[in-house]
Amino acid sequence: MLPIIVFCFFCLIVLIIFLSPFIFEIFLNPSHPEIVEKVMDIAEVKEGTVFYDLGSGDGRVLISAAKRRALTIGYEPQTYWYLVSILKIFFAGLARKIAVRREDFMDINFSEADVFYIFLTPEKIARLEEILKEKAKKGARIITHQYPFPNWREHKEFEEDKIYLYVKQ
């Protein structure tokens, strides 16, 4: 009887995990793998780079940065995507190399990161623009995907992929 209960509980958990985006409308528009690798090259992510992914979603960008031996931290406020990323990172064998925090990234310590990756809505990008201008360390590389900062002139634009690189002065 106990194995049946455990199996049913496991199936219920799996069902909840996979149906949550549809029930709670928690959708994700993930970065394409080719874009992720291009971002890593543009941002010059390498061993020792402190890499923050703000709104880390399913963890694919974190995994790519960790494979390049960056010190990798993701911030994902949505519980569903936080749990999905934890599982993906665990199964990628990188659980000891990546930290994922389920918290609002508007209030974090921005001064430690060398690279920020941001693939968010235009509204959130606009809010982050002023915060990063004030709190990111000098020389920090900030990459936005899809939407540029509204007022900050980019250091370099990769228009065909909608990737925008900014360097904090």
WOMO-V15867 format. One record per residue. N is the residue number from 1. RES is the residue in one small letter. SS is DSSP state (~ for helix, > for strand, _ for the rest). PHI is phi in whole degrees, 0 to 359 (none if undefined). Layout:
N&RES&SS&PHI / N&RES&SS&PHI
//
This chain:
1&m&_&none / 2&l&~&298 / 3&p&~&300 / 4&i&~&293 / 5&i&~&296 / 6&v&~&297 / 7&f&~&298 / 8&c&~&297 / 9&f&~&297 / 10&f&~&300 / 11&c&~&298 / 12&l&~&296 / 13&i&~&298 / 14&v&~&299 / 15&l&~&298 / 16&i&~&297 / 17&i&~&299 / 18&f&~&278 / 19&l&~&264 / 20&s&~&306 / 21&p&~&301 / 22&f&~&280 / 23&i&~&286 / 24&f&~&257 / 25&e&_&54 / 26&i&_&258 / 27&f&_&266 / 28&l&_&229 / 29&n&_&249 / 30&p&_&289 / 31&s&_&291 / 32&h&_&294 / 33&p&~&307 / 34&e&~&294 / 35&i&~&293 / 36&v&~&301 / 37&e&~&294 / 38&k&~&296 / 39&v&~&300 / 40&m&~&299 / 41&d&~&292 / 42&i&~&299 / 43&a&_&279 / 44&e&_&56 / 45&v&_&286 / 46&k&_&211 / 47&e&_&305 / 48&g&_&91 / 49&t&_&294 / 50&v&>&268 / 51&f&>&246 / 52&y&>&248 / 53&d&>&249 / 54&l&>&266 / 55&g&_&89 / 56&s&_&285 / 57&g&_&53 / 58&d&_&275 / 59&g&_&90 / 60&r&~&297 / 61&v&~&290 / 62&l&~&299 / 63&i&~&298 / 64&s&~&297 / 65&a&~&295 / 66&a&~&294 / 67&k&~&293 / 68&r&_&266 / 69&r&_&68 / 70&a&_&282 / 71&l&>&279 / 72&t&>&246 / 73&i&>&227 / 74&g&>&245 / 75&y&>&240 / 76&e&_&223 / 77&p&_&285 / 78&q&_&275 / 79&t&~&305 / 80&y&~&303 / 81&w&~&290 / 82&y&~&301 / 83&l&~&294 / 84&v&~&299 / 85&s&~&295 / 86&i&~&301 / 87&l&~&295 / 88&k&~&298 / 89&i&~&294 / 90&f&~&299 / 91&f&~&288 / 92&a&_&278 / 93&g&_&75 / 94&l&_&242 / 95&a&_&300 / 96&r&_&273 / 97&k&_&251 / 98&i&>&231 / 99&a&>&253 / 100&v&>&239 / 101&r&>&243 / 102&r&_&265 / 103&e&_&204 / 104&d&_&287 / 105&f&~&279 / 106&m&~&286 / 107&d&~&243 / 108&i&_&270 / 109&n&_&277 / 110&f&~&275 / 111&s&~&283 / 112&e&~&267 / 113&a&_&278 / 114&d&_&272 / 115&v&>&224 / 116&f&>&242 / 117&y&>&243 / 118&i&>&226 / 119&f&_&230 / 120&l&_&228 / 121&t&_&288 / 122&p&~&303 / 123&e&~&295 / 124&k&~&290 / 125&i&~&297 / 126&a&~&297 / 127&r&~&294 / 128&l&~&289 / 129&e&~&306 / 130&e&~&293 / 131&i&~&297 / 132&l&~&291 / 133&k&~&301 / 134&e&~&273 / 135&k&~&251 / 136&a&_&288 / 137&k&_&285 / 138&k&_&299 / 139&g&_&90 / 140&a&_&298 / 141&r&>&260 / 142&i&>&239 / 143&i&>&243 / 144&t&>&249 / 145&h&>&241 / 146&q&_&84 / 147&y&_&235 / 148&p&_&278 / 149&f&_&295 / 150&p&_&291 / 151&n&_&239 / 152&w&_&274 / 153&r&_&286 / 154&e&_&290 / 155&h&_&287 / 156&k&>&206 / 157&e&>&239 / 158&f&>&246 / 159&e&~&299 / 160&e&~&297 / 161&d&~&252 / 162&k&_&55 / 163&i&>&247 / 164&y&>&235 / 165&l&>&255 / 166&y&>&236 / 167&v&>&235 / 168&k&_&291 / 169&q&_&269
//
